[in-house]
Amino acid sequence: MNDESLVYAGFMPAGRPTTKEAPVLGQRLAALRKERGWTQPQLAELLGVTVKTITYYERSASNPTAKTVDRIAEVFGIDPSELINGLDARPRKRKSGPPSRLQLLFERLSKLPRSKQQVVADLLEGFLEKAG
C-alpha cells in the first residue's frame, strides 16, 4: 500500500455499511459538519476525540452523554436541544396569510445580480434617510 491509501483506509469505518438509519443526533451532526465544510478528522480535532468516535456519533450513537452533546453543540455554536432534536431551538414566528408586497419585492430583488442589488439598496437607504 502507498502512503495515501494508508491514510484513507485509516478514516474508513470498519465492517459493512449500516442498513439502519442513523439516529437524529448523528444525522444532525453529519449535516452540521458538512454545512461548515469540515471533514470528520477536522471535527475530531476540534472535539479532541478520534475519527472513529465521530463516525460512531454520526452512524450509531443513540444515547450520548449530556457532556458530549454540550461539547458538540459548543463547537458548532448551537443550543444542545437543536442538536438532539434536529430542530432550531429558537422560537419561530408563525406568519398568517400570503406574503406581503414588500416580501415579494425582496424575493425578486434577491434574484438580481449583486451590482443591481447594490443600486436598489443605495436608493432605499437614501429614501429612508430623507423620510426618517
Secondary structure, DSSP 8 states (H G I E B T S, - for coil): --HHHHHHHHTS-SSS---S---HHHHHHHHHHHHTT--HHHHHHHHTS-HHHHHHHHHT-SS--HHHHHHHHHHHTS-HHHHHHSS--S------SS--HHHHHHHHHHTS-HHHHHHHHHHHHHHHHHH-
